[in-house]
Amino acid sequence: MGVKIGGQVEKVNGKELSYSEFVERYLVKNQPVVLTGLMDDWRACKDWVTHNAHPNLQFFSTHFGKSKVQVADCGTREFTDQKRVEMSVSEFVKHWLENSTKESSDSSTSEANGMSVLYLKDWHFVKTAIGVNLLYGILDGFTPVIDEYQEYLAYRTPLIFCDDWLNLYLDNYRMHKDPDTYQKDNEISCSDYRFVYMGAKGSWTPLHADVFRSYSWSANVCGKKKWIFLPPSQCHLVFDRNLKNCVYDIFDDVSETNFPGFKKAIWLECTQEQNEIIFVPSGWYHQVQNLWDLLLRDYNEAKEYIEDLRDICDDFEGLCQRNLAANTGMNFNDFFTFVSRFTLLNVVQLFQLLRDSKNPMRSSSPIAQHLALNLLSIRKIVLKMKCVVIPSGNCKFFVDLRETLDDPEFLKLCMGFSKMYGMIHKLEKWSCDMKKSLMVDLEGYSYLISTVEDLIKLIDYAAGKLSNNCSEENILLSKFDDA
């Protein structure tokens, strides 16, 4: 069964696109786009590619050969994904080279030669190979993990993608600390969402949507890659009648009986060339195939079954939360802590701007609007969280604003946040006295956040502060009033 292509993904010159234009044209509208011209000065584009435009595999084997990575066997399905095996980068490179040698001497495919096409995926290159500050340019100045690569800067995150809360948070906190499963240095506890992918021609990724249904960006350092996209409004068409199982390979013989809506889906496609970046919007399902060698940097029946489990399980909600953390990296409590801390960050930075007597117009500046819109978005999400009912025994929400001020990890997070927004809005020197901001502006306000309602009250309190410092015509305030 073939797929119906309804159009091509737009391609634009990233150098001619400002942050606000990107947000307005693509981020807010949740539309994919291919960006050119943003990788010209990347060291990766020189070190990772040979003079004849092939992957410089020897470079990886020499410098990162001992790093352990997850590798997918593209020819073997395991549940809803490809079978994964762990090996060193050197072992992966050896397999690639051996496979390439056999393929060049035989016109048959690598599968026929008895060797699977392997695809190195989800390599936490920034954290496990070099150290968080070395590649994530906006956080330079942190202590490197591996001194040998202290001066190595493979790439810099393009400005339009710098507003990255998840990775900034994971640079300073571990998302989940379950006392039964937590290990200080294991991959899950230390994970981030900055990946390197490496694969030969024929390697591919099954149909999927990115982690947490977040948006992502993917830079192609070498090779050529084909993307097939399906917008969120049509994603139900690739699931079975019970909305439980998703199509694995859209180019396979998809059963019309099991997936009756599949042939109705209308897809977008694009070919990502070398030195191009693709923006993958939130909730878009996509399948990807490597057309030639590349290196990539990169997120009713069922209800009855669940009710049966609830009846026989003593701690059903707790089990759900543990499974959620094991499968996604965070549970409900972790997410609440995450949004609470970022609410606090946005409030602190906004209060700092409002108290700036030297420039009273800063309360309506682009950066103030950005922070206020962040709080508005958080508020909408938190309101949805009110609908989730979890027994109090499984709720461990507790953020003490005073203790947070003395937390060194939160201070680092605040510095990174300030630097990130200073870069986005081109402010040469912009910092925040966090403790002063909170102690002055939250005087008389409760310092504890232990419920969803507490978090909403904090955001509304900040909106009230904004109201007292801005004109009635302020568009942002009207949005808060409508929320």
C-alpha positions as CSV (number, residue, x, y, z in Angstrom):
1,M,0.0,0.0,0.0
2,G,1.5,3.3,-1.0
3,V,1.3,6.6,0.9
4,K,-0.4,9.7,-0.4
5,I,1.9,12.7,-0.6
6,G,0.1,16.0,-0.3
7,G,3.0,18.4,-0.4
8,Q,6.6,19.3,0.4
9,V,8.1,20.7,3.6
10,E,9.0,24.3,3.1
11,K,12.8,25.2,2.9
12,V,14.1,28.6,3.9
13,N,17.4,30.4,4.5
14,G,17.9,30.2,8.3
15,K,20.3,33.2,8.2
16,E,17.4,35.4,7.1
17,L,15.0,34.2,9.8
18,S,14.9,36.0,13.1
19,Y,13.8,34.3,16.4
20,S,10.4,36.1,16.4
21,E,9.8,35.2,12.8
22,F,10.6,31.6,13.4
23,V,8.2,31.6,16.4
24,E,5.4,33.3,14.5
25,R,5.7,31.3,11.2
26,Y,6.6,27.8,12.4
27,L,6.7,27.3,16.2
28,V,3.3,28.8,17.1
29,K,1.7,27.3,13.9
30,N,3.4,24.0,14.6
31,Q,4.6,23.6,11.1
32,P,7.8,21.7,9.9
33,V,10.5,23.6,8.0
34,V,14.0,22.9,6.6
35,L,16.6,25.5,7.4
36,T,19.8,26.2,5.5
37,G,22.8,28.3,6.3
38,L,22.9,27.7,10.1
39,M,25.8,25.1,10.2
40,D,28.5,26.9,8.2
41,D,30.8,27.5,11.1
42,W,30.3,24.1,12.9
43,R,33.4,22.2,13.6
44,A,31.5,19.0,13.3
45,C,31.0,19.8,9.6
46,K,34.8,19.6,9.2
47,D,35.9,17.0,11.7
48,W,33.1,14.5,11.1
49,V,33.2,14.6,7.3
50,T,36.0,13.6,4.9
51,H,37.2,15.7,2.0
52,N,35.1,13.5,-0.4
53,A,31.9,14.1,1.7
54,H,31.8,10.7,3.5
55,P,31.5,10.2,7.2
56,N,34.9,10.4,9.0
57,L,34.4,7.2,10.9
58,Q,38.0,7.0,11.9
59,F,37.7,10.3,13.7
60,F,34.9,8.8,15.9
61,S,36.7,5.6,16.5
62,T,39.9,7.4,17.5
63,H,38.4,10.0,19.8
64,F,35.2,8.4,21.1
65,G,35.8,4.7,20.4
66,K,35.2,3.5,24.0
67,S,31.9,5.3,24.4
68,K,29.0,2.8,24.9
69,V,26.1,3.5,22.6
70,Q,22.7,2.0,21.7
71,V,22.5,0.6,18.2
72,A,19.3,-0.4,16.4
73,D,19.1,-3.5,14.1
74,C,17.1,-2.1,11.3
75,G,16.0,-5.5,10.1
76,T,14.6,-6.8,13.4
77,R,11.5,-5.5,15.0
78,E,11.1,-5.7,18.8
79,F,7.6,-4.7,20.0
80,T,7.0,-1.2,18.6
81,D,10.6,-0.4,17.8
82,Q,13.7,-1.9,16.3
83,K,15.8,-4.3,18.4
84,R,18.5,-2.5,20.3
85,V,22.0,-3.7,21.3
86,E,24.7,-2.0,23.2
87,M,28.2,-1.8,21.8
88,S,31.2,0.6,21.7
89,V,31.6,3.3,19.0
90,S,34.6,1.4,17.8
91,E,32.6,-1.8,17.4
92,F,29.9,0.0,15.5
93,V,32.4,1.6,13.2
94,K,34.0,-1.8,12.5
95,H,30.7,-3.3,11.6
96,W,29.9,-0.3,9.3
97,L,33.2,-0.6,7.5
98,E,33.0,-4.4,7.1
99,N,29.4,-4.1,5.8
100,S,30.4,-1.4,3.3
101,T,33.3,-3.6,2.0
102,K,31.0,-6.5,1.4
103,E,28.4,-4.4,-0.2
104,S,30.8,-2.8,-2.6
105,S,32.0,-6.2,-3.8
106,D,28.5,-7.6,-4.2
107,S,25.5,-6.0,-5.8
108,S,23.2,-7.6,-3.3
109,T,22.1,-5.9,-0.1
110,S,23.8,-6.1,3.2
111,E,21.0,-8.2,4.5
112,A,21.7,-10.8,1.9
113,N,25.4,-10.8,2.9
114,G,24.3,-11.9,6.3
115,M,24.9,-8.6,8.0
116,S,22.2,-6.4,9.4
117,V,22.1,-2.6,8.7
118,L,22.8,-1.0,12.1
119,Y,21.8,2.5,13.1
120,L,23.5,4.2,16.1
121,K,20.7,6.1,17.9
122,D,20.2,8.3,20.9
123,W,23.9,8.7,21.6
124,H,24.0,11.2,24.5
125,F,27.1,12.8,22.9
126,V,27.1,16.0,24.9
127,K,27.0,14.4,28.3
128,T,28.7,11.0,27.8
129,A,31.4,11.8,25.3
130,I,32.5,15.4,26.0
131,G,30.6,17.1,28.8
132,V,27.6,19.4,28.9
133,N,29.3,22.8,28.6
134,L,31.5,21.9,25.6
135,L,28.9,21.6,23.0
136,Y,26.0,23.5,24.4
137,G,27.4,26.9,23.6
138,I,25.0,28.9,25.7
139,L,26.3,27.3,28.9
140,D,30.0,27.8,28.4
141,G,32.0,28.3,31.6
142,F,30.8,25.2,33.3
143,T,33.4,22.6,34.4
144,P,34.0,20.1,31.6
145,V,33.5,16.4,32.3
146,I,36.4,15.3,30.2
147,D,39.4,17.6,30.3
148,E,40.9,16.2,27.1
149,Y,38.2,17.8,25.0
150,Q,38.0,21.1,27.0
151,E,38.5,23.2,23.9
152,Y,36.4,21.1,21.5
153,L,33.2,22.8,20.3
154,A,31.5,20.6,17.7
155,Y,28.4,22.8,17.2
156,R,26.5,25.7,18.6
157,T,22.8,25.5,19.1
158,P,21.2,27.9,16.6
159,L,19.6,30.9,18.3
160,I,16.1,30.0,17.2
161,F,16.4,26.7,19.2
162,C,18.0,28.0,22.3
163,D,14.8,28.3,24.3
164,D,15.3,24.7,25.5
165,W,13.9,24.2,29.0
166,L,14.2,20.4,29.1
167,N,17.9,20.1,28.4
168,L,18.7,23.1,30.5
169,Y,16.9,21.5,33.4
170,L,18.6,18.1,32.9
171,D,22.0,19.9,32.9
172,N,21.3,20.8,36.5
173,Y,18.8,18.2,37.9
174,R,18.0,14.6,37.5
175,M,14.5,14.2,36.4
176,H,13.5,11.2,38.5
177,K,14.9,10.0,41.8
178,D,12.8,7.0,42.8
179,P,14.6,5.5,45.8
180,D,13.9,2.0,44.5
181,T,15.3,2.5,41.0
182,Y,17.6,5.6,41.2
183,Q,21.3,5.1,40.5
184,K,23.5,8.2,40.5
185,D,25.3,7.5,37.3
186,N,23.0,5.4,35.2
187,E,21.8,6.4,31.8
188,I,18.2,7.2,32.7
189,S,19.2,9.4,35.6
190,C,21.8,11.3,33.7
191,S,20.0,11.4,30.3
192,D,19.4,14.5,28.2
193,Y,17.8,14.9,24.8
194,R,20.8,16.0,22.7
195,F,21.6,13.0,20.5
196,V,23.9,12.0,17.7
197,Y,22.7,9.4,15.1
198,M,25.0,7.6,12.7
199,G,23.8,5.2,10.0
200,A,24.7,3.8,6.6
201,K,22.5,3.8,3.5
202,G,19.3,1.8,4.2
203,S,19.2,2.5,7.9
204,W,15.8,4.0,9.0
205,T,13.5,4.9,11.9
206,P,10.0,3.5,12.2
207,L,6.9,5.7,12.3
208,H,6.8,7.6,15.6
209,A,6.3,11.0,17.4
210,D,9.0,12.5,19.5
211,V,9.4,12.0,23.2
212,F,6.8,13.9,25.4
213,R,5.2,15.0,22.1
214,S,7.7,17.8,22.2
215,Y,9.2,19.6,19.2
216,S,12.8,18.9,18.1
217,W,15.4,19.9,15.6
218,S,17.8,17.7,13.6
219,A,20.9,18.8,11.8
220,N,22.3,16.7,9.0
221,V,26.1,16.8,9.1
222,C,26.8,14.4,6.3
223,G,24.6,12.4,3.8
224,K,21.0,12.7,2.7
225,K,17.8,11.8,4.5
226,K,14.2,11.4,3.5
227,W,11.4,12.5,5.9
228,I,7.7,11.6,5.7
229,F,5.5,13.7,8.0
230,L,1.9,13.3,9.2
231,P,0.2,16.3,11.0
232,P,-1.3,15.8,14.4
233,S,-4.9,16.2,13.1
234,Q,-4.5,13.0,11.1
235,C,-2.5,10.9,13.5
236,H,-5.5,8.8,14.5
237,L,-5.4,7.4,11.0
238,V,-2.2,5.4,11.6
239,F,-3.6,3.6,14.7
240,D,-5.8,0.5,14.8
241,R,-9.5,0.4,15.6
242,N,-8.7,0.5,19.4
243,L,-6.2,3.3,19.1
244,K,-3.6,1.0,20.8
245,N,-1.2,0.0,18.0
246,C,0.5,2.3,15.5
247,V,1.7,1.4,12.0
248,Y,5.3,0.3,12.2
249,D,6.5,0.9,8.6
250,I,4.4,3.0,6.3
251,F,6.1,1.5,3.2
252,D,5.2,-2.0,4.3
253,D,2.0,-3.8,3.3
254,V,-0.2,-2.2,5.9
255,S,-3.3,-4.2,6.7
256,E,-6.5,-2.3,5.8
257,T,-8.4,-4.5,8.2
258,N,-6.1,-3.6,11.2
259,F,-5.6,0.0,10.1
260,P,-8.7,1.0,8.3
261,G,-7.9,4.7,8.2
262,F,-4.3,4.5,6.9
263,K,-5.0,5.0,3.2
264,K,-6.8,8.2,4.0
265,A,-3.7,9.8,5.5
266,I,-2.1,12.6,3.5
267,W,1.6,13.1,4.1
268,L,4.3,15.8,3.7
269,E,7.7,14.8,2.5
270,C,11.2,16.3,2.2
271,T,14.7,15.3,1.5
272,Q,17.2,16.8,4.0
273,E,20.5,17.5,2.4
274,Q,23.9,17.9,4.0
275,N,24.3,20.9,6.3
276,E,20.5,21.4,6.6
277,I,18.5,21.5,9.8
278,I,14.9,20.3,10.0
279,F,12.4,21.5,12.6
280,V,10.1,18.7,13.7
281,P,6.9,20.2,15.3
282,S,5.1,18.9,18.3
283,G,3.0,15.8,17.8
284,W,3.9,15.2,14.1
285,Y,4.4,11.5,13.4
286,H,7.3,10.9,11.0
287,Q,9.3,8.1,9.4
288,V,12.9,8.6,8.3
289,Q,15.2,6.8,5.9
290,N,18.9,7.4,5.3
291,L,19.4,7.6,1.5
292,W,23.1,7.4,1.9
293,D,25.6,7.4,4.7
294,L,25.0,10.1,7.2
295,L,25.8,11.6,10.6
296,L,23.0,13.3,12.4
297,R,22.6,15.4,15.5
298,D,19.3,15.6,17.4
299,Y,12.8,14.6,21.3
300,N,-13.0,1.3,25.2
301,E,-11.3,-2.1,25.3
302,A,-8.3,-0.7,26.9
303,K,-10.4,1.1,29.5
304,E,-12.0,-2.1,30.6
305,Y,-8.6,-3.8,30.9
306,I,-7.2,-0.9,33.0
307,E,-10.3,-1.1,35.3
308,D,-9.6,-4.8,35.8
309,L,-6.1,-4.1,36.9
310,R,-7.2,-1.3,39.3
311,D,-9.5,-3.8,41.1
312,I,-6.7,-6.4,41.7
313,C,-3.8,-4.0,42.4
314,D,-3.3,-2.6,45.9
315,D,-1.3,0.4,44.7
316,F,-2.6,0.9,41.2
317,E,-1.8,4.7,40.9
318,G,1.6,4.2,42.4
319,L,2.3,1.4,39.8
320,C,1.1,3.7,37.0
321,Q,3.5,6.4,38.2
322,R,6.5,4.0,38.4
323,N,5.8,2.7,35.0
324,L,5.4,6.2,33.6
325,A,8.8,7.2,35.0
326,A,10.4,3.9,33.7
327,N,9.1,4.4,30.2
328,T,9.3,8.1,29.7
329,G,11.9,9.4,32.2
330,M,9.4,11.3,34.3
331,N,6.1,10.8,36.2
332,F,3.4,13.2,37.3
333,N,5.4,14.3,40.4
334,D,8.6,14.9,38.3
335,F,6.7,17.0,35.8
336,F,5.0,19.1,38.5
337,T,8.4,19.8,40.0
338,F,9.8,20.6,36.5
339,V,7.0,23.2,35.7
340,S,7.2,24.6,39.3
341,R,10.9,25.4,39.0
342,F,10.4,27.0,35.6
343,T,7.5,29.0,36.8
344,L,9.7,30.3,39.5
345,L,12.5,31.1,37.0
346,N,10.1,33.1,34.8
347,V,8.6,34.9,37.7
348,V,12.0,35.9,39.1
349,Q,13.2,37.2,35.7
350,L,9.9,39.1,35.1
351,F,10.0,40.7,38.5
352,Q,13.6,41.8,37.9
353,L,12.5,43.6,34.7
354,L,9.5,45.3,36.4
355,R,11.8,46.6,39.1
356,D,14.3,48.2,36.7
357,S,13.8,51.9,37.4
358,K,16.4,52.9,34.8
359,N,14.2,51.7,31.9
360,P,10.4,51.7,32.8
361,M,9.6,50.5,29.3
362,R,11.2,47.1,29.9
363,S,8.0,45.9,31.4
364,S,6.6,45.9,27.8
365,S,9.8,44.8,26.1
366,P,10.1,41.7,23.9
367,I,11.8,39.8,26.7
368,A,9.0,40.7,29.2
369,Q,6.4,39.6,26.7
370,H,8.3,36.4,26.2
371,L,8.4,35.6,29.9
372,A,4.7,36.5,30.3
373,L,3.8,34.2,27.5
374,N,5.8,31.5,29.1
375,L,3.8,31.9,32.3
376,L,0.6,31.9,30.3
377,S,1.5,28.6,28.6
378,I,2.5,27.0,31.9
379,R,-0.8,28.1,33.4
380,K,-2.8,26.4,30.6
381,I,-0.9,23.2,31.2
382,V,-1.3,23.3,35.0
383,L,-5.0,23.9,34.6
384,K,-5.2,20.6,32.6
385,M,-3.2,18.9,35.4
386,K,-6.1,19.7,37.8
387,C,-8.2,17.1,35.9
388,V,-5.7,14.4,36.9
389,V,-6.8,12.8,40.2
390,I,-4.0,11.0,42.1
391,P,-4.5,9.8,45.7
392,S,-2.7,11.9,48.2
393,G,-0.4,9.0,49.2
394,N,1.2,9.1,45.7
395,C,1.5,12.9,45.6
396,K,4.8,14.3,46.8
397,F,4.5,17.9,45.5
398,F,6.5,20.2,47.6
399,V,8.6,23.2,46.5
400,D,9.8,25.6,49.1
401,L,10.7,28.9,47.5
402,R,13.1,29.9,50.3
403,E,15.0,26.6,50.2
404,T,15.1,26.8,46.4
405,L,16.9,30.1,46.6
406,D,19.7,28.4,48.6
407,D,19.9,25.5,46.2
408,P,23.2,25.6,44.2
409,E,21.7,23.6,41.4
410,F,18.8,26.1,41.1
411,L,21.3,29.0,41.0
412,K,23.1,27.3,38.1
413,L,19.7,26.8,36.4
414,C,18.9,30.4,36.9
415,M,22.2,31.6,35.4
416,G,21.7,29.4,32.4
417,F,18.1,30.6,32.0
418,S,19.2,34.3,32.2
419,K,22.0,33.7,29.7
420,M,19.7,31.9,27.3
421,Y,17.2,34.7,27.2
422,G,19.8,37.3,27.1
423,M,21.2,35.7,23.9
424,I,17.7,35.3,22.3
425,H,16.9,39.0,22.9
426,K,20.4,40.3,22.2
427,L,21.0,41.7,25.7
428,E,24.7,42.0,26.3
429,K,24.5,42.1,30.1
430,W,21.4,40.8,31.7
431,S,21.4,38.9,34.9
432,C,19.2,38.6,37.9
433,D,19.6,38.9,41.7
434,M,17.3,36.0,42.3
435,K,17.1,36.1,46.0
436,K,16.5,39.8,46.1
437,S,13.8,39.5,43.5
438,L,11.9,36.8,45.4
439,M,12.3,38.3,48.9
440,V,11.1,41.7,47.8
441,D,8.4,40.8,45.3
442,L,7.0,37.8,47.1
443,E,6.9,39.4,50.5
444,G,3.6,38.5,52.2
445,Y,3.1,35.6,49.7
446,S,3.2,31.9,50.7
447,Y,6.6,30.4,50.0
448,L,5.3,26.8,49.6
449,I,4.0,25.2,46.5
450,S,2.4,21.8,47.3
451,T,-0.6,21.7,45.0
452,V,-1.6,22.5,41.5
453,E,-3.7,25.3,42.9
454,D,-0.6,26.8,44.6
455,L,1.2,27.0,41.3
456,I,-1.8,28.7,39.6
457,K,-1.9,31.2,42.4
458,L,1.8,32.0,42.0
459,I,1.3,32.6,38.2
460,D,-1.8,34.8,38.9
461,Y,0.2,36.7,41.5
462,A,2.9,37.4,38.9
463,A,0.2,38.5,36.4
464,G,-1.1,40.9,39.0
465,K,2.3,42.4,39.5
466,L,2.6,42.8,35.7
467,S,-0.8,44.6,35.7
468,N,0.4,47.1,38.2
469,N,3.4,48.0,36.1
470,C,1.8,48.0,32.6
471,S,-0.9,49.9,30.8
472,E,-4.4,48.6,30.4
473,E,-3.8,48.1,26.7
474,N,-1.1,45.5,27.3
475,I,-1.9,42.6,25.1
476,L,-0.3,40.0,27.4
477,L,-2.5,41.0,30.3
478,S,-5.6,40.5,28.2
479,K,-4.4,37.0,27.4
480,F,-4.0,36.3,31.1
481,D,-7.5,37.6,31.7
482,D,-8.9,35.3,29.0
483,A,-7.0,32.2,30.2
